[in-house]
């Protein structure tokens, strides 16, 4: 008996020794996660090389193996619904530019309130992706916002050669009205002739002046939901129909006038050409749209220098909830999913890998200074790279190296400006709120149809607003926009009570 006990003790000690000597993450302890990846076209071997390089980090550091699931950016939510509904493996999916409520209502994703620790929330907040104010629905957290800048600056981007030729270089501290821009356009038009165009209404949005009219908040969703007019007050919580406001009427009148002057192409309301393909033509001076603190911070694919006439200074709207990472109901290890997302936010080298590819193959270091890095692609034509990722969705974007001609301190300046926007209180009171349109879904569908019918023509100045705008407003009311706004107001007021 003693001999048997001795043998058993020896075996126990041997097993204990083997366990102690084993690596921190044995192969069978690695947690497998499938993570949706918005791709630009078909992926190549370079994509799988990046995936393998990322797993070298995550397996070593957190015991997680990630398999990327390629999808189109706009198709990501529908793809997630199909995969999860059919039982295919998918742990982390993306909500892009649509309400997270769609995935919640279809039972595709889980609430994260009981998954996120206080440490998780503090980390995401530090890295520009606060889930508490970012993505909530029916009072619960459902996503981690993609960690880009959370402020918006909007205005008119003009090709610098026109600004120089007509002596109208913008003052970066000034906010330019439509009337002031019209006077500038008049001067350039007189010098350039009838073929000159100054405005490209984006054909993929109904937002007035391509979002650049004024500060407003559409609750991270659709124009049919109503808006908060933040240009009037950042504390007023009254939901209104933007299309009934004086601001929108004056905008429509200006667009009609601009079209009569030839600033806008006669076919702008119906063209199917991509806006960027239009604006790069020599006879276009620029367009209204997204801007930033300084002109050198702008992403520009026009092939020439641009300047920015700001129409809207920095503010924070509920669009911070517009793009987020979510955990699906099929995920067996939601804590591991959060750990993986958090890892990419906390490790710039991981986010840089996913965003830009492999060092010295896809990009190279240009300069390093005071802890900041500037990099450039290894090919002048980045479409020839082994790996291409055009979407800025990964990690804390303000902690990444700057790419190309951007100044090395670009992201540091963005962070400082963002801190100022927050300190100045230019934040929507709806940050963290998401409207649930289910109670008025039929009205929403009807109103969206009306908006699609009228807005493109009004945006392009193709119809006289003196008649078309009253018809538009009447059609919106007939379709039920007042019921939608009333429901949104009710839900919003109830949510505000929970925030006190």
C-alpha positions, 0 to 999 in steps of 0.5 A: 500500500505504501509503495502504491501511495509512493507511486501515486505521489510521484506521478502527482509531482511529475504532472505538477512539474509538467504543468508548471513547465508548460507555456502560459497558453497551451495550444488547446487553451487558445480561444478561437474568435471570428471577427468581421473584417470590412474589406475593399474588394477581394482579399489577397495573400497579403490579407492572410499575412496580416492576420497571421502576424496579428495572431503572433501577438494575440496568441502570445499576449492574451491567448486568443486566435483571431480569424478575420471574416471578410465582408463589404463595409455597407454589407457588414450588418446584413452579412452578420444577420445571415451568418448568425441566423444560420449558425455560422461562426461569427463572434465580433461584427460591425455596425456601420452607419446604421442603427445598432437597434437593427441587430438588437431587435433581430436578436443578433448581438448581446448587451455588454453591460454584464461583460464589460468591467470597470477596467474595460470601460476606463480603457476604452474611454482612454482610447477614444471609444467610450461604450457608455456614451457611444452605443446604447439601445433601450438603456443597455450597452451594445457596442464599442465605438470605433476609436476615430476622432469623435468631433466633427468639423465641416465646411467647403474644401476648395482646390488651393489653386483657385483660392490663390488665383482669386486671393481668397485663402480662408482664415482658419479661425473664421466660420464662413456663411453661405452668403460669404461663400456665394460672394467668393463663388461669384468672383471665381465664376466671373473669372473662369466662365460659364463652365465653372462649377462650385458645388457637388451635392453628394448623391448618397446622402440627403443631408443639407450641404453634405452635412455642412449646413449647421450643427444638428444631431439626427440621433445616429440614425435617419433624417426621418427621426427628427433632429436636435438643432444644436446650432441653436443650443447644445442643451435644448432637448426638443426634437424637430423636423429639420425640413421645417426649419428656417435654416433648411428653407434658407438653404434651399433658397440658396441652392436654387439661386446657386443652380441658377448661377451655374454653380451646380450642374443641371443634372446634379439631382439625377447623376449616378456618377460618384461625387469624387469622380465629379469634383476632380474635374478641372472645372470644379472648385471643390465641395462642401463636406467633412473638414478638420481643424487644419487643412493639412489634416484633410484626407484628399484624393483629388491629387492637388492641395486644398484649403478649407472654409469652415462652415461648422466648428468642432462639435460632437454629435451622436454619430459617435455611435454610427460605427461600432464593434458588437458581440454576437449571440453565437459568441461562446466567450464574450469576455474574450471578444472584449479582450481582443477588441481592447487589445487592438485599442491598447496596442498601436502596433496591432492597430497599425498592422491591421490598418496599414499592413506589414512594415517594410512591405506595405509601409515604411517609417519616415520619421520618429520624433518625441514618441510620434511616428510618420510613415508612408506606403511603399508604393506610390499607387497604394492599390498595388500594395500586397495589403490594402485597408482603406477604412479607418476602423481599427484601434485608437486612430489618434494613437497611430502613426500619421501616413504620407504628407500629413504632419507628424503631430497631426493626431496629437493636434486632433486629440488636443482639439477634441479635448477643447471641444469637450471642455467648451461643452459642444456635445450633443445631449443625446450622446449614448441614446439610440432611437427605437423606431419599431413603434412607428416603423410604417411611418418611418418607411413612408417618410423615408420614401418622401425624403428620397422623392424631394431632397435630391432635387432641393439639394441640387437646386433643381426645383423652386423651393417656393413651391417644392418646399411646402409640398415636401413638408406637407408630404412629410406630415401626410406620411407621419413624420410628426408621429415619428418625432413624438415617439422619438421625443417620448423615448428620448425624454425617458432616456434623459431621466435615466441620465440624471 
